[in-house]
Amino acid sequence: MAENRKKFDKKGAGNMDEIAKTLFAPIYPMIAQNIIDRFGITEGICIDLGSGPASLAIAVAAQSDLEVIALDFSDHMHEAASRNIADAGLSGRIRLLRGDVHDIPLADDTADLIISRGSMFFWDDVHRAFREIYRVLKPDGRTYIGGGFGNRELRDSISAEMIRRNPDWKEFNRKNISPENVARFRTVLEEIGVPSFDIIHGDEGFWIVIAKTTGGALP
Ligand SMILES: C[S@@+](CC[C@H](N)C(=O)[O-])C[C@H]1O[C@@H](n2cnc3c(N)ncnc32)[C@H](O)[C@@H]1O
């Protein structure tokens, strides 16, 4: 756990904030659009897990009437997020919540929509994290949790630039979106007994869509 947290220290948060505002900037409105088009959920409560500088939370709030809770365990990420939310004029619609996905500090059946981009690849115990996600999702709620760049054009151009900047990123990204990793997450969801889920694996990325069928936690 400590090793993972170190990646999101002051320097890591500064780097993420910088890239989110530059190279990655076009992906967040695209991903937000994909989410809204897919589910048609435009009001209620949305939680963005591992929200980082809050770029996706901001894009979703800007394109809907959702109230967004931006949860992250890194104070440094929240410092950047707080500035970005204020700059976007969305302080009244996005609430920062310090917390860990393994122990989400929210009541059962809280969220209409749970989103997360680029965070689950860092979670230590995905069984526990997805149990928590299921618990805080409302009946009839949906999740869109995973990683990606929104569409094929953005994925191809941004991946090429990321590899140019850091050749190691190619292998990191390949592993995250590999069929083996998709199969690993599918097995986790089956093992914890999630009754209804889909996995999107294509140009828009690798995303886990859970449709909650009952109230409360998994048995
Ligand atoms: C690569 S960044 C992605 C940030 C943002 N979602 C984006 O796409 O711009 C991963 C984020 O997940 C957060 N994170 C990782 N593990 C977490 C955990 N167990 N609980 C809460 N946040 C976590 C990190 O602090 C970091 O902000």
The ligand as an SDF file (V2000), in Angstrom:
LIG
                    3D

 27 29  0  0  0  0  0  0  0  0999 V2000
   -3.1570    7.8650  -12.6970 C   0  0  0  0  0  0  0  0  0  0  0  0
   -4.0600    8.8300  -11.5570 S   0  0  0  0  0  0  0  0  0  0  0  0
   -5.5700    9.1330  -12.4800 C   0  0  0  0  0  0  0  0  0  0  0  0
   -6.2450   10.3920  -12.0380 C   0  0  0  0  0  0  0  0  0  0  0  0
   -7.5530   10.7260  -12.7570 C   0  0  0  0  0  0  0  0  0  0  0  0
   -8.5660    9.7160  -12.5550 N   0  0  0  0  0  0  0  0  0  0  0  0
   -7.3260   10.9480  -14.2350 C   0  0  0  0  0  0  0  0  0  0  0  0
   -7.6790   10.0750  -15.0390 O   0  0  0  0  0  0  0  0  0  0  0  0
   -6.8290   12.0190  -14.5690 O   0  0  0  0  0  0  0  0  0  0  0  0
   -4.5900    7.6310  -10.3380 C   0  0  0  0  0  0  0  0  0  0  0  0
   -5.3000    8.2560   -9.1440 C   0  0  0  0  0  0  0  0  0  0  0  0
   -5.8420    7.2340   -8.3210 O   0  0  0  0  0  0  0  0  0  0  0  0
   -5.6080    7.5740   -6.9480 C   0  0  0  0  0  0  0  0  0  0  0  0
   -5.6140    6.3240   -6.1830 N   0  0  0  0  0  0  0  0  0  0  0  0
   -4.8220    5.2360   -6.3850 C   0  0  0  0  0  0  0  0  0  0  0  0
   -5.1260    4.2660   -5.4930 N   0  0  0  0  0  0  0  0  0  0  0  0
   -6.1470    4.7550   -4.7250 C   0  0  0  0  0  0  0  0  0  0  0  0
   -6.8950    4.2260   -3.6350 C   0  0  0  0  0  0  0  0  0  0  0  0
   -6.6390    3.0050   -3.1510 N   0  0  0  0  0  0  0  0  0  0  0  0
   -7.8570    4.9920   -3.0710 N   0  0  0  0  0  0  0  0  0  0  0  0
   -8.1070    6.2550   -3.5550 C   0  0  0  0  0  0  0  0  0  0  0  0
   -7.4190    6.8100   -4.5820 N   0  0  0  0  0  0  0  0  0  0  0  0
   -6.4590    6.0690   -5.1690 C   0  0  0  0  0  0  0  0  0  0  0  0
   -4.2640    8.2950   -6.9660 C   0  0  0  0  0  0  0  0  0  0  0  0
   -4.0530    9.1200   -5.8290 O   0  0  0  0  0  0  0  0  0  0  0  0
   -4.3790    9.0940   -8.2660 C   0  0  0  0  0  0  0  0  0  0  0  0
   -4.9710   10.3560   -8.0410 O   0  0  0  0  0  0  0  0  0  0  0  0
  1  2  1  0
  2  3  1  0
  2 10  1  0
  3  4  1  0
  4  5  1  0
  5  6  1  0
  5  7  1  0
  7  8  2  0
  7  9  1  0
 10 11  1  0
 11 12  1  0
 11 26  1  0
 12 13  1  0
 13 14  1  0
 13 24  1  0
 14 15  1  0
 14 23  1  0
 15 16  2  0
 16 17  1  0
 17 18  1  0
 17 23  2  0
 18 19  1  0
 18 20  2  0
 20 21  1  0
 21 22  2  0
 22 23  1  0
 24 25  1  0
 24 26  1  0
 26 27  1  0
M  CHG  2   2   1   9  -1
M  END
$$$$
